[in-house]
Amino acid sequence: MANKVEQIHANLFSKAIETLKTGQKLASVDYFVCGVCGNTVEDAAPEQCPVCGAPKTKFFKIA
């Protein structure tokens, strides 16, 4: 699970870096983190974590 989650984190960082390279400002986005495995998603928590299967209630919002 850790490898899957780190791949997701790397994709989020790459997306942010590419945006900054173009001179654009980063959009204001809410991030939700699974309290079980650390999976991070944008905008809204899913009904079930796609990495570990935890329910939506296990996600917490990062402002």
N, C-alpha and C positions, 0 to 999 in steps of 0.2 A: 504494500500500500504506500509506503514512504516514497518509493520511486515514482509511482503514478502521481502522487501529490506534488513532488518536486518538479516533474515535467509540466504540470499545470502552472506552478509558480513561475517556472522559466518562461512559459508562453506569455504570462501576464507581464513579466518584466520586459520581454522582447517587444511586446506591443507598445508599452510605455516608452521605451527607448526609441523605437521607430517614429512615434508621434513627436517626441522632442527633437529628433534629428531634422524633421521637416519644419521646425520652428513653431509648430502649433502648441497651444496650451493643452494640458491634459484635461479631459472632461471630468466633471465631478461625478464620481461613481460610488455607489454604496457597495461594499464588499461583505460577503457573508462567509464565515469560516466554520467548518464542521469541528465541533468540539471533540470528536472521537478520533478522526484521522488527520485533520488539518487541511482538508480540501478547501480551496478558496474559489468562490464563484462571484460573478458580478451581478448587480441589480436586485436579485431576489434569491432567497434560499429555495432549493428544489424540494419537492415533496419527500424525496429520499436521496441520500448522498449517492452519487454514481460510483464512488470509490469503495466505500465501506458498507453502504446500505442503511446508515443511521437515518432516523426520521428527521423531518424538517425542524422539529423542536430542539434538536441538538446543535443547530446552527446559531451563531451569534453574529451580530452586525458590527462591522468596523467602520467607524465614521471617518 
